[in-house]
Amino acid sequence: MRKLWLIILIALSGCAAGGAVTPTASVPAPPPGRPKVIATGLSVPWGIAFLPGGDALVTERDSARVLRVTPQGKITELAKISEARPGGEGGLMGIAVKDDNVVLYYTAMEDNRIVRYRLTGDALSEPKVLVQGIPRGGIHNGGRLAFGPDGFLYASTGEVGDRPLAQDPKSLGGKILRMSLDGAAKVFTLGHRNVQGLAWDEKGRMYASEFGANSLDEINQIVEGRNYGWPEIEGKGDDTAFTNPIVTWGTGDASPSGMAYTAGSLWVAALRGTRLWQVPLDAEGRPGKPVAHFDGTYGRLRAVAVAPDGTLWVGTSNHDGRGSPDDGDDKILSISPRL
């Protein structure tokens, strides 16, 4: 049985090995409330996106199912994406919702791709490929989708273990992409290893969580056109051609995946770190000391999203081949961001 309700406060300088980025702001981080289990018996829930009425659409990476989950825990299968080819770290991953548009990121036979569907009742129809030709691999497929406050759709891609792709302007690997729902896409930033979290604060500043290799995981503040350094730099460097992260952790403490912003903080799901990180931000977007919550209590955490009622929904990832499933795994938890 996992440890219950152990909450560890860790200063950033103490939780990353060699070269951690020192917090630049003094800002409080009020702790969250006790989690409530919304749903159980899931298979690697990867993405969560909410409908206006409060229900969530949830993707399962390895089953390629799209589920509708109510706040009361009722689960309905909307679709199984037959074109998805789960394997390794690939499969059915990101999901984003806008009006009756549901956009999915999945691993197909030859590539990773982004496909728009129409939601009618409890059915997905009219698939339209928005982006194809994103490199696919057994690792580092990226996969996060999110609509920004500017109305554009953003997607994170990985370099699939082929490091030079992140710096190759002709490749879609190792990038953050921006696109419209008619499929017009552009490279927004480059130099990424494997971004799996995207979020915006109330002033529209964009942030991304990124897996490191052997030393440091990152949170970056994302600005169009910038290069975030991979594979030339992991963590903070001195080359002005590259943009440094605002937060780093040692890879054993994080492996950050899904991320959301609410109540003045970024909330980051940690896979290897088996905890939910809270990173408070000040009015200028500068980070305070990260705080670790629920360390080891629920195992590997992957998906994080803000529900219409302001709570956080967090998905476990203990059936992904690297976890130790507990009773009821995988689960979706609901957490109030404030006590």
N, C-alpha and C positions, 0 to 999 in steps of 0.2 A: 504494500500500500504506500502510495506516495506521501511525502510529508504534507501536512495540512496547514495552510494559512501561515507559512513562514514568509515574512516580508522583510527583505533585506535592503537597507539603504546603503548604496555604494557610491562613493565619490568617483567621478569619471577618471580622475588620475589614478585611482586604485583598481579600476576594473578593466583596463586595457594594458596589454603587455607592450612595453617599449614604444614610446612615441604617441601616447594618447593625447587627444586634443583637450586642452584645459577649458572648462566652461567659462564663457565670457560674460555671464550675467548672473546676478543674484536674484532669483525669482522663486517663490514658493511652489511646492508641488503637493497640493492636498491629495491624500490617498483616495483611491476608489472604494466603492462599496463591495460587499461580499457578492461573488458571482452566483448567478442563478442558471441552472441547466435548462436550456430551451429544447434541445433535440439530442438524441443519442442514436447510436447504431449507424453512423455515416462512414463513408470510405474516402478518406483524405479530402475533406472539404477545402477547396483551394481559393475560391472567390466568393464574396458575398456582396450583393447589390440590392438595394431596397426599392420597392414599389411605393407609390405615394400613400397607399392605405396602411402601410406598416409591415406587410409581408415581405419576406426576402426571397430573392432568387439565389440559389447556391449551386456552385459547380463542384462535382467530384472528379478529381484528376484521373483516377485509375478506372472508374466505371464509365466515364464519359457521360454521366447523367447530369441534367439540369433539374434541380428540385425547387419547389415552392415550399417555404417554411413559414408558418404563421407564428406570431408571438406566443401562442398557446402550445406550440410544438407540433402541430399537424404538418405532416410531410406529404407532398404530392409530387410525383414524377411528371415533369412537363415534356421532357424530351431525352432521348439518348442520341448523342451526336455520332452517327455512323462513320463519318469521315475522320473522326479523331482516332489516333493511333497511340494509346498510352504505352509508355515504356521508359524506364529510368526516371529522369526528372521531367519527362514530357507527358503530355496528355491534354485533358480539358482543364484549362487554367483560368485566366482572367474573365471577368464578366462586368459589364457596365450597362446601365439602364437610363434611357432618356425618353420620356413620353411612351410611345408603344414600340420603341426601338430597343432591342436587346442585342448587345454586341459581345461576341465570344472570341477568345484567343485560344487556339488549340494546335496541337501537333498533328499534322496530316502525314500522308505517306512520304512526301518528298520535302516538306518544309513546315515551318510554323506559319500560321495565317490568322488574319483577323476577319471575322465574318459577321455581318449584320443580319438580324432576323426581325420579324414582326411578331409581337405578342398579341394574340387574340384569345381572350378567355384564359384557358390553361393550355394553350398550344403555341408552339413556335413555328413560323412558316416564312416563306419568301426569302430564303437565304441569299445574300449578296456578298461576295468576297470584296472587302475593302482593301486589304493588303495581303499579298502573298510573296513568297520568295524569302521570307525571314529564315535565316539558317536554323536548322534543327540538329539536335544531338542528344546524347545520353545524359548530358549535364548542361546547366547554365542556359536554359531556354527562356529566361525572363518570364514574361507572361502576364504582368499586371496591366489592367485597363482601368481608366478613370476619366470621367468628364471633369474638366477644369472649370473655374468660375467664368472663363471667357467663352464657354460653350463648346470648345473644341474637345475632341477625344484624344487622350494621351495613352501611349502604350510603351512598356519597357521590354527590351529585347536583350538576350544574353549573347555572349561570344562563343557559346557551345564548346568551350575548352580550346578553341583556336584563337589564342590571344591577339594576334595582329588584327583580327577583324574589328576589334574595338576602335582602332585608330584608322581604319580604312574607310574613307568617305564614300566609297562605292558599295560598301556592304551595309545591310540593315542590321547586322549583328553588333551587340554591345552599344546600343543607342537608346535614347528616348525619342519616340516619334510623336508627332502631332498631326491630326487629320480631322477632316470633316466627315459627316455621315454619307457624303456622296463618294468617298474614297480618295479624295485628294490629300496625299500624305507628304510630309517633309521630315527630315532629320532635325530634331530640336536641339539635342546635345549628343556628344559622343564621348568615348573614353570610359565606358562602363564595362564592368565584368559581368554582373548579374543582378540587376535591379529588380526587386520584387515588391516594393512598396512605393506608393505615390500619394501625396497629400498636399493640401493647401491650407494656409492659415486664414484668419478673417480678413487680412489685408491683401489676399491673393498671392502671397509668396508661396512658391512651390518647393517641396522637399521630396527626396528620394532616399530609400534605404537600400544598401548595397552590400552583398557578400564580399568579404575579403578572401584572400587565398590562405596564407599561413600565419598572418600577423594581425591584421586589423580590419574589422567591419566598419562600415561608414554610414552616416547620414550626411547628405549633401543638400545645400540650398541650390536649387536648379534655376539657372538663368540661360535663356535662349542663346545658342551659338557657342557656349563654352565647352571646353574639353576637360573632362574630369580625371584624366591621367592614366587610366589602366591601358596597357600593362606596364607603362614606364614607372608609375608610382603606385604604391599601395599605402593608403593613409596619407599623412601630411608630407609634403615635399617642399623644396626650395625653388623649383622651376616655375617662373611666372607664366609660362605658357599653359599651365594647368591650374584648375581651381581646386583648392583644398577643401576637405570635408569640415563640417562644423562640429561633428561628434565622431569619435571612434571608440570601439571596444576591441578587446582581444576576442579572437574568433570563438573561443570556448565559452564566452559570456553571452554571445548573441546569435550569429547567423540570422540576421534580421530579414523577415519576410514581409507580411502585410503591415500596413501602417495607416493610421487615421489621425486626424486632428480634431480635438474638441476640448472645451473647458480650459483653454490656455496651454495645452500640452499636445505633443506628438505621442501617440501610443503605438508601440512597435512590438510585434509578435516575434519571439525568438525561438528558433528551432533547436539548434544544438544547446542554446542557453536555457531552454525550458522555463521561460519566464515572460512576463509582459513588462516591457520597459516603458516608463513614463519620462518624457523629455520636456520639461517646462520651457516655454519660450517667453522672452520679454516682448515689449511693444515694438522693438526693432527686429524681432526674429532671431535674437541671440539666445543660445541655449543655456539653461542652468544645469545643475547637477542631475544626471539621470537617476531615477529611482527604479529598482527592480521589485516587481510584485509577483506573488504566487510562485516563487522559485521552486520548481520541481513538483508543484501540486498537480498540474494537469499534463505534464509531459511537454511534448513538442507543440508549439503554437505557430500557426501559419496565417490565418485570415483574420483581419480586423476591419470593421466597418462601423460607421455611426448610423444608428437607426433614426427614423423620423422623430421618435420620442426623446432623443438625445442620449440614449444608452449606447454602449459599445457592444457589438456582437463579435465574439472571438471564437475561432474554430481551431480545434486541436488537429494534429497531424501524426498520430501515433501508429497508423497503419501504412505509413509510407515506406516501410522497409528499414527505417533507421530508428524507430521508436520501440517502446515496450507498451503495447496496448493494455489498458486497464478496463475494468468493467464498464460497458456502455460506450467505449470509444468506437469511432471518433465522435466528439461532442461539439455542440455550439453552446457557448455561454453568453449570458447577458450580464453586463457589468455597468453599474452607474459610475460615471467618471468622478463623482464626488460622494463622500460619505453623507 
